Amino acid sequence: MAVNFTAIPAVAIIAKAAVVYEPSVFNGTGQEIRRNLVLKVDPKVSEQLLALEQTHGPVSCSLVKPETIRVKIDMNAVKIFDADHKSMEAPARWTHPNVEVRIEVRGTWKAANGTGLSACCTDIRFCSDELISPFFTQ
């Protein structure tokens, strides 16, 4: 299937998010380098992405879903940081309630089965989950 890509001036969005699912590819083997990353973000981020989609013409495959957004992640290129802003290896489990992400919107794509924006998570920081144990007493 042929895909046409049109570059646009890159737009970087930095947001607090939650990783909802492990990065994956539909019907994939788990060995894919480019995977989908599903994030729960602030509604303002979703609105910003929707506005970008509207600016660049009709979109049949939106990045924005009812409760989440879906972007690509290159498992070999993504920069990963811990809560102390130090570089770290990829975690065994990606689902996390408190991350910061840098998303780059790089262009538009068009294929026989749809059109949309091309967005990639280039950096992710796994922050403290800030959960307080119900057993903690002061």
Backbone as CSV, one residue per row, in Angstrom:
resi,resn,N_x,N_y,N_z,CA_x,CA_y,CA_z,C_x,C_y,C_z
1,MET,0.847,-1.168,0.000,0.000,0.000,0.000,0.894,1.232,0.000
2,ALA,0.661,2.136,-0.937,1.452,3.356,-1.040,0.918,4.416,-0.083
3,VAL,1.846,5.110,0.553,1.496,6.191,1.455,2.228,7.438,0.993
4,ASN,1.494,8.539,0.851,2.093,9.822,0.515,2.249,10.624,1.794
5,PHE,3.438,11.162,2.021,3.721,11.961,3.206,4.066,13.373,2.773
6,THR,3.458,14.362,3.436,3.757,15.763,3.178,4.233,16.391,4.478
7,ALA,5.481,16.859,4.479,6.039,17.476,5.686,5.384,18.830,5.932
8,ILE,5.241,19.158,7.204,4.767,20.477,7.621,5.774,21.009,8.625
9,PRO,5.772,22.318,8.880,6.661,22.819,9.935,6.334,22.069,11.242
10,ALA,7.345,21.456,11.821,7.141,20.615,13.003,6.541,21.420,14.152
11,VAL,5.588,20.813,14.812,4.944,21.391,15.991,5.248,20.455,17.153
12,ALA,5.843,20.989,18.212,6.147,20.171,19.393,5.148,20.486,20.491
13,ILE,4.613,19.442,21.085,3.665,19.576,22.186,4.247,18.822,23.373
14,ILE,4.372,19.504,24.488,4.840,18.858,25.717,3.660,18.797,26.666
15,ALA,3.384,17.605,27.189,2.188,17.441,28.004,2.387,16.398,29.085
16,LYS,1.622,16.556,30.152,1.516,15.507,31.161,0.494,14.516,30.644
17,ALA,0.740,13.248,30.912,-0.136,12.217,30.363,-0.088,10.968,31.222
18,ALA,-0.875,10.004,30.829,-0.824,8.655,31.392,-0.715,7.701,30.213
19,VAL,0.174,6.725,30.306,0.291,5.709,29.263,-0.773,4.660,29.569
20,VAL,-1.720,4.522,28.650,-2.876,3.657,28.883,-2.579,2.200,28.566
21,TYR,-1.875,1.952,27.454,-1.562,0.585,27.027,-0.077,0.486,26.684
22,GLU,0.437,-0.711,26.705,1.804,-0.953,26.261,1.910,-0.575,24.779
23,PRO,3.030,0.009,24.330,3.190,0.317,22.905,3.033,-0.955,22.080
24,SER,2.232,-0.874,21.010,1.948,-2.082,20.239,1.593,-1.748,18.803
25,VAL,1.448,-2.801,18.006,1.010,-2.712,16.622,-0.092,-3.735,16.444
26,PHE,-1.200,-3.340,15.824,-2.295,-4.269,15.567,-1.788,-5.439,14.733
27,ASN,-2.061,-6.627,15.198,-1.601,-7.862,14.550,-0.086,-7.939,14.448
28,GLY,0.619,-7.258,15.340,2.073,-7.255,15.316,2.657,-8.447,16.066
29,THR,3.961,-8.563,15.961,4.672,-9.655,16.625,5.305,-9.204,17.942
30,GLY,5.353,-7.878,18.162,6.041,-7.343,19.325,7.468,-6.955,19.018
31,GLN,7.923,-7.258,17.809,9.287,-6.936,17.400,9.361,-5.650,16.566
32,GLU,8.205,-5.020,16.295,8.173,-3.816,15.464,8.906,-2.664,16.151
33,ILE,9.566,-1.836,15.356,10.289,-0.673,15.874,9.324,0.494,16.084
34,ARG,8.471,0.782,15.084,7.467,1.846,15.217,6.168,1.235,15.733
35,ARG,5.721,1.753,16.849,4.516,1.224,17.483,3.555,2.352,17.802
36,ASN,2.331,1.985,18.142,1.343,2.954,18.592,1.484,3.143,20.092
37,LEU,1.364,4.393,20.541,1.390,4.713,21.959,0.085,5.433,22.273
38,VAL,-0.700,4.868,23.176,-1.990,5.450,23.541,-1.834,6.176,24.871
39,LEU,-2.181,7.472,24.849,-1.998,8.341,26.012,-3.304,8.994,26.416
40,LYS,-3.499,9.123,27.709,-4.598,9.932,28.236,-3.978,11.284,28.571
41,VAL,-4.487,12.348,27.945,-3.919,13.686,28.108,-5.000,14.666,28.532
42,ASP,-4.557,15.850,28.907,-5.466,16.935,29.242,-6.313,17.269,28.014
43,PRO,-7.584,17.602,28.196,-8.431,17.949,27.042,-7.867,19.084,26.180
44,LYS,-7.087,19.986,26.776,-6.490,21.082,25.991,-5.526,20.549,24.938
45,VAL,-4.812,19.470,25.248,-3.892,18.863,24.284,-4.696,18.240,23.145
46,SER,-5.776,17.555,23.484,-6.641,16.965,22.457,-7.198,18.052,21.549
47,GLU,-7.630,19.163,22.139,-8.163,20.275,21.349,-7.095,20.860,20.427
48,GLN,-5.862,20.958,20.919,-4.763,21.478,20.104,-4.507,20.562,18.906
49,LEU,-4.536,19.260,19.130,-4.337,18.311,18.032,-5.494,18.363,17.036
50,LEU,-6.714,18.475,17.532,-7.868,18.590,16.639,-7.775,19.846,15.783
51,ALA,-7.332,20.950,16.386,-7.171,22.198,15.635,-6.116,22.031,14.536
52,LEU,-5.011,21.348,14.846,-3.979,21.089,13.831,-4.536,20.231,12.693
53,GLU,-5.328,19.225,13.047,-5.926,18.374,12.021,-6.829,19.192,11.098
54,GLN,-7.630,20.069,11.670,-8.542,20.891,10.865,-7.777,21.853,9.967
55,THR,-6.636,22.348,10.448,-5.810,23.281,9.668,-5.262,22.628,8.408
56,HIS,-5.001,21.335,8.460,-4.344,20.643,7.353,-5.291,19.798,6.515
57,GLY,-6.558,20.122,6.523,-7.501,19.475,5.629,-8.280,18.351,6.267
58,PRO,-9.129,17.715,5.479,-9.966,16.645,6.024,-9.133,15.451,6.485
59,VAL,-9.482,14.928,7.637,-8.765,13.804,8.238,-9.761,12.680,8.478
60,SER,-9.435,11.481,8.001,-10.324,10.347,8.245,-9.827,9.465,9.390
61,CYS,-8.556,9.597,9.762,-7.974,8.827,10.867,-7.393,9.806,11.883
62,SER,-8.224,10.275,12.772,-7.806,11.275,13.751,-6.885,10.676,14.803
63,LEU,-5.933,11.493,15.279,-5.087,11.109,16.409,-5.886,11.078,17.699
64,VAL,-6.944,11.876,17.734,-7.730,12.063,18.953,-8.885,11.072,18.975
65,LYS,-8.928,10.296,20.028,-10.000,9.331,20.261,-10.871,9.874,21.400
66,PRO,-12.004,9.250,21.704,-12.887,9.821,22.734,-12.215,10.114,24.085
67,GLU,-11.372,9.247,24.584,-10.748,9.448,25.897,-9.232,9.586,25.830
68,THR,-8.652,9.349,24.652,-7.197,9.255,24.539,-6.713,9.883,23.229
69,ILE,-5.390,9.893,23.064,-4.780,10.193,21.770,-3.866,9.020,21.422
70,ARG,-3.626,8.845,20.120,-2.739,7.765,19.684,-1.666,8.362,18.785
71,VAL,-0.410,8.181,19.199,0.730,8.676,18.434,1.683,7.509,18.190
72,LYS,2.638,7.725,17.326,3.656,6.697,17.069,4.816,6.879,18.039
73,ILE,5.540,5.795,18.263,6.756,5.845,19.057,7.778,4.942,18.378
74,ASP,8.965,5.478,18.137,10.060,4.712,17.544,10.876,4.158,18.708
75,MET,10.804,2.872,18.909,11.414,2.244,20.083,12.939,2.382,20.090
76,ASN,13.555,2.609,18.924,15.009,2.784,18.859,15.433,4.234,19.027
77,ALA,14.529,5.171,18.824,14.900,6.586,18.832,14.352,7.374,20.018
78,VAL,13.312,6.884,20.668,12.703,7.636,21.773,13.711,7.814,22.904
79,LYS,13.729,9.022,23.472,14.593,9.289,24.628,13.748,9.126,25.883
80,ILE,14.262,8.333,26.841,13.493,7.975,28.038,14.211,8.493,29.269
81,PHE,13.437,9.104,30.173,13.997,9.696,31.385,13.227,9.217,32.604
82,ASP,13.911,9.212,33.758,13.256,8.830,35.004,12.722,10.078,35.710
83,ALA,12.187,9.904,36.898,11.594,11.007,37.659,12.603,12.094,37.993
84,ASP,13.899,11.732,38.051,14.957,12.703,38.362,15.581,13.309,37.101
85,HIS,14.918,13.156,35.947,15.364,13.710,34.671,16.655,13.070,34.165
86,LYS,16.954,11.870,34.618,18.149,11.160,34.155,17.746,10.144,33.081
87,SER,18.613,10.016,32.081,18.362,9.070,31.011,18.269,7.657,31.582
88,MET,17.389,6.847,31.029,17.236,5.469,31.500,16.922,4.554,30.322
89,GLU,17.073,3.264,30.554,16.708,2.255,29.564,15.190,2.141,29.503
90,ALA,14.690,1.573,28.442,13.250,1.363,28.306,12.753,0.476,29.446
91,PRO,11.636,0.841,30.051,11.114,0.038,31.163,10.498,-1.273,30.664
92,ALA,10.398,-2.230,31.539,9.754,-3.495,31.192,8.258,-3.276,30.955
93,ARG,7.658,-2.399,31.742,6.234,-2.053,31.615,6.112,-0.567,31.315
94,TRP,5.389,-0.224,30.257,5.227,1.169,29.854,3.999,1.819,30.467
95,THR,2.965,1.048,30.791,1.766,1.670,31.354,2.146,2.365,32.648
96,HIS,1.747,3.625,32.754,2.144,4.430,33.908,1.158,5.585,34.049
97,PRO,0.759,5.906,35.275,-0.248,6.956,35.471,0.277,8.380,35.363
98,ASN,1.604,8.576,35.349,2.131,9.933,35.392,3.418,10.030,34.584
99,VAL,3.280,10.473,33.332,4.440,10.681,32.471,4.366,12.084,31.868
100,GLU,5.500,12.545,31.384,5.543,13.754,30.571,6.041,13.318,29.204
101,VAL,5.407,13.827,28.161,5.772,13.426,26.810,6.037,14.649,25.940
102,ARG,6.896,14.450,24.960,7.108,15.451,23.913,6.636,14.795,22.632
103,ILE,5.627,15.399,22.030,5.038,14.874,20.805,5.365,15.839,19.677
104,GLU,5.901,15.311,18.585,6.173,16.117,17.402,5.177,15.766,16.309
105,VAL,4.459,16.779,15.846,3.594,16.622,14.685,4.453,17.035,13.498
106,ARG,4.698,16.099,12.591,5.688,16.313,11.530,5.114,16.467,10.134
107,GLY,3.881,16.032,9.923,3.338,16.124,8.577,1.981,15.471,8.466
108,THR,1.539,15.323,7.229,0.282,14.639,6.957,0.567,13.424,6.090
109,TRP,-0.262,12.423,6.210,-0.125,11.238,5.382,-1.447,10.962,4.682
110,LYS,-1.340,10.323,3.533,-2.520,9.964,2.764,-2.287,8.594,2.151
111,ALA,-3.222,7.704,2.371,-3.161,6.350,1.806,-4.535,6.022,1.240
112,ALA,-4.647,4.873,0.616,-5.921,4.472,0.016,-7.035,4.369,1.049
113,ASN,-6.673,4.008,2.284,-7.689,3.787,3.302,-7.847,4.943,4.294
114,GLY,-7.164,6.077,4.090,-7.367,7.187,5.010,-6.329,8.279,4.908
115,THR,-6.553,9.315,5.704,-5.643,10.454,5.791,-5.524,10.864,7.251
116,GLY,-4.413,11.498,7.602,-4.255,11.953,8.986,-2.959,12.696,9.197
117,LEU,-2.748,13.100,10.439,-1.506,13.750,10.832,-0.501,12.697,11.264
118,SER,0.764,12.973,11.034,1.836,12.111,11.506,2.404,12.728,12.778
119,ALA,2.240,12.043,13.893,2.730,12.534,15.187,3.507,11.424,15.872
120,CYS,4.633,11.810,16.488,5.519,10.837,17.108,5.928,11.308,18.500
121,CYS,5.930,10.405,19.450,6.449,10.699,20.788,7.966,10.552,20.712
122,THR,8.685,11.665,20.885,10.139,11.634,20.763,10.843,11.508,22.103
123,ASP,10.174,11.952,23.176,10.757,11.928,24.516,9.655,11.582,25.512
124,ILE,10.027,10.807,26.524,9.071,10.468,27.576,9.797,10.426,28.914
125,ARG,9.155,10.994,29.903,9.718,10.993,31.264,8.725,10.286,32.178
126,PHE,9.197,9.226,32.824,8.372,8.494,33.775,8.491,9.174,35.132
127,CYS,7.447,9.878,35.534,7.442,10.631,36.789,6.972,9.740,37.927
128,SER,7.131,10.237,39.128,6.624,9.523,40.290,5.120,9.388,40.140
129,ASP,4.575,8.258,40.546,3.123,8.111,40.430,2.376,8.841,41.548
130,GLU,3.112,9.338,42.513,2.579,10.170,43.588,1.400,9.532,44.325
131,LEU,1.342,8.225,44.317,0.299,7.551,45.058,0.672,7.486,46.527
132,ILE,-0.288,7.696,47.366,-0.044,7.620,48.815,-0.738,6.361,49.317
133,SER,0.008,5.558,50.020,-0.526,4.322,50.552,-1.671,4.616,51.518
134,PRO,-2.739,3.834,51.466,-3.829,4.036,52.420,-3.417,3.610,53.844
135,PHE,-2.244,2.970,53.966,-1.768,2.511,55.267,-0.824,3.512,55.932
136,PHE,-0.480,4.585,55.202,0.438,5.588,55.716,-0.267,6.435,56.788
137,THR,0.375,6.561,57.950,-0.166,7.431,59.001,0.915,8.400,59.431
138,GLN,0.483,9.576,59.751,1.451,10.594,60.171,1.490,10.710,61.667
